[in-house]
Amino acid sequence: MDARPEKQERWDRRMETPLAVASLLFLAGYTVRVLAHGMDQVWLDLCLAVTLGAWGVFIADYLVRLGLSGLGPLRFVRSHVLDTIVLVLPLLRPLQMVKIYEQIQRRHDKPRLTLYARVMAYSSLTVALLGFAGALAVYQHERGASGATIRTFGDALWWAAETLTTVGYGDVTPVTTIGRLIAVGMMACGVALIGAVTGSFSSWLIQTFTREDEKRPPGGTPGAS
């Protein structure tokens, strides 16, 4: 029996709590640095150190799991796409709550999440995280720009909601190059993710009604004589 999967499983269990704490620290540190304008520089530097330290935890965990897998770097990246995305964008770390929940359910011999529920959970959580992270990033680059319409974090949140839902009223728009690049990424993600949520919910409803029809006895429809 190969000892690598067992070692990986032990490592994953050991790192669940540290990684969850690191993700919260990363989000808190980044949020404070963006929103706390009047804070002393020493506290802002401390938040930066916390953010970089949390990122370092993600990098160390990724490298350890790469070593334990016995795979080459490219093959490991292809087989761990979500982990790689979280490494690059630690704000998306809460996405892995769905995977952890599924593992817990299996340990208690309860039914696993269905495919539709998993897609809706992943997509909805990603939309919320992308909206918050995108609002923070755009606000950071737009608030001091000449001719900016995104002047407050509230404006940024409103813009993120417009962009992810592809409504695009045009009342607030980014004017910087980085802000517009963030907008392009959020538009693409918004179309894909919201489509996944609505499509999965529709498929789930159709599947549910189909099963009810199959269980209904012949002649049991309303109005049947």
C-alpha positions in Angstrom: 0.0 0.0 0.0 1.4 3.5 -1.0 2.0 5.6 2.1 1.7 8.9 0.2 -2.1 9.2 0.3 -2.2 8.4 4.0 0.5 11.0 4.7 -1.4 13.5 2.5 -4.7 12.8 4.4 -3.0 13.3 7.8 -1.4 16.5 6.6 -4.7 17.8 5.3 -6.4 17.1 8.6 -3.6 18.7 10.5 -3.7 21.9 8.4 -7.5 22.5 8.2 -7.6 24.8 11.3 -4.3 26.6 10.6 -5.3 27.3 7.0 -8.8 28.5 8.1 -7.2 30.9 10.6 -4.7 32.1 8.0 -7.4 32.8 5.5 -9.3 34.9 8.1 -6.1 36.8 9.0 -5.4 37.4 5.3 -8.8 38.8 4.6 -8.8 40.9 7.8 -5.3 42.3 7.1 -6.1 43.2 3.5 -9.5 44.7 4.5 -8.0 46.9 7.2 -5.2 48.1 4.9 -7.7 49.1 2.2 -10.4 50.6 4.5 -8.5 52.1 7.5 -7.4 55.4 6.0 -6.6 57.2 9.2 -4.8 54.4 10.9 -1.2 54.9 12.1 1.5 53.6 9.7 2.8 51.1 12.3 -0.6 49.4 12.4 -0.8 49.4 8.6 2.6 47.8 8.4 1.5 45.2 11.0 -1.5 44.4 8.8 0.8 44.0 5.8 3.0 41.6 7.8 0.0 39.6 8.9 -1.3 39.4 5.3 2.1 38.3 3.9 2.6 35.9 6.8 -0.8 34.3 6.1 0.1 34.0 2.4 3.3 32.3 3.5 1.3 29.7 5.3 -0.6 28.9 2.1 2.6 28.7 0.1 4.2 26.3 2.6 1.2 24.1 2.7 1.1 23.9 -1.1 4.7 23.0 -1.3 4.4 20.3 1.4 1.4 18.7 -0.4 3.3 18.9 -3.7 6.2 16.9 -2.1 3.8 14.4 -0.5 2.0 13.8 -3.8 5.0 12.5 -5.6 3.8 14.3 -8.7 5.6 16.7 -11.0 4.7 20.4 -10.5 2.7 20.7 -13.7 0.8 17.5 -13.1 0.1 18.6 -9.5 -1.3 21.9 -10.7 -3.6 20.2 -13.2 -4.9 17.9 -10.5 -5.2 20.6 -7.8 -6.8 23.5 -9.7 -8.8 24.8 -6.8 -5.8 24.7 -4.4 -3.7 26.6 -7.0 -6.4 29.2 -7.4 -6.5 29.6 -3.6 -2.7 30.0 -3.5 -2.8 32.8 -6.0 -6.0 34.4 -4.5 -6.1 33.5 -0.8 -9.4 35.5 -0.5 -11.1 32.5 -2.1 -10.0 30.1 0.6 -13.6 29.7 2.0 -14.4 27.9 -1.2 -12.9 24.8 0.4 -15.5 24.8 3.1 -17.7 22.8 0.7 -15.0 20.1 0.3 -14.5 20.0 4.1 -18.2 19.7 4.7 -18.5 16.8 2.3 -15.6 15.0 4.0 -17.3 15.4 7.4 -20.6 14.1 6.0 -18.8 11.0 4.7 -17.3 10.3 8.1 -20.7 10.3 9.6 -22.1 8.0 6.9 -24.6 10.7 5.7 -25.4 11.3 2.1 -22.9 13.5 0.2 -23.9 16.7 -1.3 -25.5 16.2 -4.7 -23.7 17.5 -7.8 -26.3 20.3 -8.2 -26.0 21.4 -4.6 -22.2 21.4 -4.8 -22.2 23.5 -8.0 -24.7 26.0 -6.4 -22.7 26.2 -3.2 -19.4 26.7 -4.9 -20.7 29.2 -7.3 -22.7 31.3 -4.8 -19.8 31.4 -2.4 -17.4 32.3 -5.2 -19.7 35.1 -6.3 -19.9 36.6 -2.8 -16.1 36.3 -2.3 -15.3 37.7 -5.7 -17.7 40.6 -5.1 -16.1 41.5 -1.8 -12.5 41.0 -2.9 -13.2 42.8 -6.2 -14.8 45.7 -4.4 -11.8 46.0 -2.1 -9.3 45.8 -5.0 -11.1 48.4 -7.2 -11.7 50.7 -4.3 -8.0 50.6 -3.4 -7.0 51.7 -6.9 -9.9 54.0 -7.7 -10.4 56.1 -4.6 -7.6 58.6 -5.4 -7.8 58.5 -9.2 -8.6 61.6 -11.2 -12.2 61.6 -12.4 -13.1 58.5 -10.3 -16.8 57.8 -9.7 -16.0 55.0 -7.1 -15.2 57.2 -4.1 -16.4 55.1 -1.2 -16.4 51.4 -0.4 -20.2 51.5 -0.6 -19.8 52.7 -4.2 -17.3 49.8 -4.8 -19.8 47.2 -3.4 -22.6 48.6 -5.6 -20.3 48.5 -8.6 -19.3 44.9 -7.8 -22.9 43.8 -7.6 -23.7 45.5 -10.9 -20.7 43.9 -12.6 -21.1 40.3 -11.3 -24.8 40.3 -12.3 -23.9 41.9 -15.6 -26.5 44.7 -15.1 -24.0 47.5 -15.6 -26.1 50.7 -14.9 -23.0 52.8 -15.7 -23.5 55.1 -12.7 -20.1 54.1 -11.3 -17.3 52.8 -13.4 -13.5 52.3 -12.9 -11.2 54.7 -14.7 -7.8 53.2 -13.9 -6.2 50.5 -16.0 -6.0 48.0 -13.1 -9.6 48.8 -12.1 -10.8 48.0 -15.6 -8.8 44.8 -15.7 -10.5 43.7 -12.5 -13.8 44.6 -14.0 -13.2 42.4 -17.1 -12.3 39.4 -14.9 -15.4 40.0 -12.7 -17.7 40.2 -15.7 -16.4 36.9 -17.1 -16.7 35.2 -13.7 -20.2 36.7 -13.1 -21.6 35.4 -16.4 -20.2 31.9 -15.8 -20.9 31.6 -12.0 -24.4 33.0 -12.0 -25.2 30.9 -15.0 -24.0 27.9 -13.1 -26.2 28.7 -10.1 -29.4 29.3 -12.1 -28.7 26.3 -14.4 -28.0 23.9 -11.6 -31.1 25.1 -9.7 -33.3 24.6 -12.8 -31.8 21.2 -13.4 -32.5 20.2 -9.7 -36.1 21.3 -10.0 -36.6 19.3 -13.2 -35.0 16.3 -11.7 -37.2 16.6 -8.6 -40.4 16.9 -10.6 -39.4 14.0 -12.8 -38.8 11.7 -9.8 -42.2 12.7 -8.4 -43.9 11.8 -11.7 -42.1 8.5 -11.7 -43.2 7.6 -8.2 -46.9 8.6 -8.9 -49.0 5.5 -9.5 -50.8 5.2 -12.9 -54.0 7.1 -12.9 -52.9 9.1 -9.9 -52.7 12.4 -11.6 -55.2 15.0 -10.6 -58.5 14.7 -12.4 -57.9 11.1 -13.4 -61.1 9.0 -13.1 
